[in-house]
């Protein structure tokens, strides 16, 4: 762990904090989107342990860009956890959106963030609809690395009542996931080993938009937790281009932090304002 706490301690604190948050909210049920990726898998495993499988629902929302193995991983995870899940494909919804936007966009099919963010916002709307109908709180599955870089869609995958992993870097997400699998396979092995991807376009990888997590996260930790200056990191041997890229992305995305849900605090330097920390 980058966090000086042990993985066992972080695990225990997250479970306790989830229970505290739901007790304070006077709610017992949770819902989250299951993408087949590591973040949603870890959140599902943690909240199931905290609330019980009968109180957790996963919604799979595949698009034309979702891979079959990701859908299979999400189904396998749900089976391992014993939670209810539903499959709500979004391809037709997305296509209808794009058709209805023709008067504003014209017939220009140039691909950019518009199409990617629209998919994320459709998924957010589906989760919020389930929340309204069934009284289940939506769980946000973003992690600290993504938040720091602004790698997320406002009103889409950044929506929710609670950020469970908002104070864990991506490398810590992997470590905690492996820890949960120490006695039996909860999170599918293929989820742990495949390259992270938002699957919002063909063959997309997180590394298309961000430096590799194993390179980026220690630098983020030094910048955030240790409050080191970028110049110091470069002097100590860090790649200047990567450091400058991280600083630029952090600066450009700070406005998103003002609109994020509360987060479970497990480190000494959470990214969000203290008013949004969930503590014991």
C-alpha positions in Angstrom: 0.0 0.0 0.0 1.1 3.6 -0.6 -0.9 4.3 2.5 1.3 3.6 5.5 -1.6 1.6 7.0 -1.6 -2.1 6.3 -4.0 -3.6 3.7 -5.8 -5.3 6.6 -6.3 -2.0 8.4 -7.6 -0.3 5.3 -10.0 -3.1 4.5 -11.4 -3.1 8.1 -11.8 0.7 8.0 -13.6 0.7 4.7 -16.1 -1.9 5.9 -16.7 0.1 9.1 -17.1 3.3 7.2 -19.6 1.8 4.7 -21.8 0.6 7.6 -21.5 4.0 9.4 -22.5 5.9 6.2 -25.6 3.7 5.6 -26.7 3.9 9.2 -26.4 7.7 9.2 -28.4 7.8 5.9 -31.1 5.5 7.4 -30.7 3.2 4.4 -29.9 -0.5 4.0 -29.7 -1.0 0.2 -27.0 -0.1 -2.3 -26.8 -0.3 -6.1 -23.8 0.1 -8.4 -22.9 -0.3 -12.0 -20.8 -3.5 -12.7 -18.5 -3.0 -15.7 -16.4 -6.1 -15.3 -13.5 -3.8 -14.2 -11.5 -3.9 -11.0 -13.0 -0.7 -9.4 -16.6 -1.8 -9.5 -15.7 -5.3 -8.6 -13.9 -4.1 -5.4 -16.7 -1.8 -4.4 -19.3 -4.6 -4.9 -17.2 -6.9 -2.7 -16.7 -4.4 0.0 -20.4 -3.3 0.2 -21.6 -6.9 0.1 -19.4 -7.7 3.1 -20.6 -4.5 4.9 -24.3 -4.8 4.2 -25.0 -8.4 3.2 -25.7 -9.7 -0.3 -29.4 -9.3 0.1 -28.9 -5.5 0.2 -26.7 -5.1 -2.9 -27.8 -4.9 -6.5 -25.5 -4.7 -9.5 -26.5 -3.4 -12.9 -24.6 -4.4 -16.0 -25.0 -1.8 -18.8 -23.1 -3.0 -21.8 -22.7 -1.0 -24.9 -21.5 -1.8 -28.4 -18.0 -1.2 -27.0 -18.2 -3.6 -24.1 -16.3 -6.8 -24.5 -17.9 -10.2 -23.8 -15.2 -11.0 -21.2 -16.1 -7.9 -19.2 -19.8 -8.9 -19.1 -18.8 -12.4 -18.1 -16.6 -11.1 -15.4 -19.4 -9.0 -14.0 -21.8 -11.9 -14.0 -19.2 -14.2 -12.4 -18.5 -11.6 -9.7 -22.2 -11.3 -8.9 -22.4 -15.1 -8.6 -19.4 -15.2 -6.3 -20.9 -12.5 -4.1 -24.4 -13.9 -4.2 -25.9 -10.5 -5.2 -28.8 -9.7 -7.5 -27.9 -8.3 -10.9 -29.7 -7.0 -13.9 -28.5 -6.4 -17.5 -29.7 -3.2 -19.1 -28.0 -2.7 -22.5 -27.5 0.9 -23.5 -26.7 0.7 -27.2 -30.2 1.5 -28.4 -30.6 4.3 -25.8 -27.3 5.8 -26.9 -28.2 5.5 -30.6 -31.5 7.3 -30.0 -29.8 10.0 -28.1 -27.4 10.6 -31.0 -30.3 10.6 -33.5 -32.3 13.1 -31.4 -29.2 15.4 -31.2 -28.8 15.7 -35.0 -30.6 19.1 -35.1 -28.0 20.4 -32.7 -25.0 18.4 -33.9 -25.8 17.8 -37.6 -24.7 14.6 -39.2 -21.0 15.0 -38.2 -20.0 11.7 -36.8 -16.5 12.8 -35.7 -15.6 10.8 -32.6 -14.7 12.8 -29.4 -15.5 12.9 -25.7 -19.1 13.8 -26.5 -19.9 10.2 -27.4 -17.9 8.7 -24.6 -19.4 11.0 -21.9 -22.9 10.5 -23.2 -22.6 6.7 -22.6 -21.4 7.4 -19.0 -24.3 9.7 -18.4 -26.8 7.2 -19.7 -25.5 4.7 -17.2 -25.7 7.3 -14.4 -29.3 8.0 -15.3 -30.1 4.3 -15.2 -28.5 3.8 -11.8 -30.3 6.9 -10.4 -33.6 5.6 -11.8 -33.1 2.3 -10.0 -32.2 4.2 -6.8 -35.4 6.3 -7.0 -37.6 3.3 -7.6 -36.1 0.9 -5.0 -34.7 3.2 -2.4 -31.1 2.0 -2.9 -28.2 4.4 -2.7 -25.9 4.6 -5.7 -22.3 3.8 -5.1 -19.6 5.7 -7.0 -16.7 3.4 -8.1 -14.0 6.0 -9.0 -10.6 5.9 -7.3 -8.2 8.5 -6.1 -5.9 8.2 -9.2 -8.8 8.9 -11.5 -10.1 11.7 -9.4 -6.7 13.4 -9.2 -6.4 13.3 -13.0 -10.1 14.2 -13.8 -10.6 10.9 -15.5 -14.3 10.6 -15.0 -17.5 12.0 -16.3 -19.5 14.5 -14.2 -23.2 13.4 -14.0 -22.1 10.0 -15.3 -19.7 7.6 -13.6 -18.9 10.3 -11.0 -22.5 10.4 -9.8 -23.6 8.6 -6.6 -24.3 9.0 -2.9 -20.9 7.8 -1.8 -17.4 7.3 -3.2 -16.1 4.1 -1.7 -12.6 4.1 -3.3 -12.1 7.9 -3.5 -9.2 7.7 -1.1 -7.4 4.7 -2.7 -5.0 5.0 -5.5 -5.4 2.5 -8.4 -2.4 0.4 -7.3 -4.0 0.2 -3.8 -7.3 -1.0 -5.4 -5.4 -3.9 -7.0 -3.6 -4.7 -3.7 -6.8 -4.7 -1.7 -8.6 -6.8 -4.4 -5.9 -9.4 -4.2 -6.2 -9.3 -0.4 -9.9 -10.1 -0.6 -9.1 -13.1 -2.8 -6.7 -14.5 -0.2 -8.9 -17.4 0.8 -11.2 -17.8 -2.2 -11.8 -16.2 -5.6 -14.2 -13.4 -5.1 -13.0 -11.0 -7.8 -12.5 -13.0 -11.0 -8.8 -13.5 -11.9 -9.4 -12.0 -15.3 -10.6 -8.8 -13.8 -7.4 -8.5 -11.9 -5.1 -9.3 -14.8 -6.7 -7.4 -17.8 -5.6 -3.8 -18.7 -8.0 -1.2 -17.1 -10.4 0.3 -19.6 -13.5 2.4 -19.6 -14.7 0.6 -22.8 -16.3 3.8 -24.2 -14.7 3.2 -27.7 -13.1 0.4 -29.6 -10.0 -1.0 -28.0 -9.8 1.7 -25.3 -7.3 1.5 -22.5 -6.8 3.8 -19.5 -3.2 4.1 -20.6 -4.4 6.0 -23.7 -5.4 8.9 -21.5 -3.1 8.5 -18.4 0.4 7.4 -17.6 0.6 3.8 -16.4 -0.7 3.6 -12.9 2.4 1.9 -11.6 4.4 5.0 -12.7 1.7 7.7 -12.0 0.5 6.6 -8.6 3.9 7.0 -6.7 4.2 10.4 -8.3 0.7 11.4 -7.2 1.4 10.1 -3.7 4.6 12.3 -3.5 2.7 15.3 -4.8 -0.4 14.9 -2.6 0.6 13.1 0.5 4.2 14.3 0.8 3.5 17.7 -0.7 6.6 17.5 -2.8 7.2 20.1 -5.5 7.2 18.9 -9.1 10.7 20.3 -9.6 11.9 18.1 -6.7 10.5 15.0 -8.3 12.2 15.8 -11.5 15.5 16.5 -9.7 15.2 13.1 -8.1 14.9 11.4 -11.4 11.2 11.4 -12.4 10.4 11.8 -16.1 9.8 15.6 -16.6 7.2 14.9 -19.3 5.1 12.6 -17.1 5.4 15.0 -14.1 4.3 18.0 -16.2 1.5 16.0 -17.7 0.2 15.0 -14.2 0.4 18.6 -12.9 -1.4 19.9 -16.0 -4.2 17.3 -15.8 -4.6 17.9 -12.0 -4.9 21.6 -12.5 -7.4 21.3 -15.4 -9.8 19.0 -13.5 -9.9 20.6 -10.0 -13.4 21.9 -10.7 -14.7 18.4 -10.8 -13.8 17.8 -7.2 -16.4 20.5 -6.2 -19.2 18.4 -7.5 -18.3 14.9 -6.2 -20.2 12.9 -3.6 -18.9 12.2 0.0 -16.0 9.8 0.2 -14.7 7.3 2.7 -11.5 8.7 4.4 -8.7 6.2 4.9 -5.6 8.4 4.3 -4.2 11.6 5.8 -4.6 13.6 2.6 -8.0 12.9 0.9 -8.5 15.0 -2.3 -11.9 16.3 -1.3 -12.8 19.1 1.2 -13.2 17.8 4.8 -17.0 18.5 4.6 -17.1 15.5 2.3 -15.2 13.1 4.4 -16.9 10.1 5.9 -15.1 9.2 9.1 -15.9 7.0 12.1 
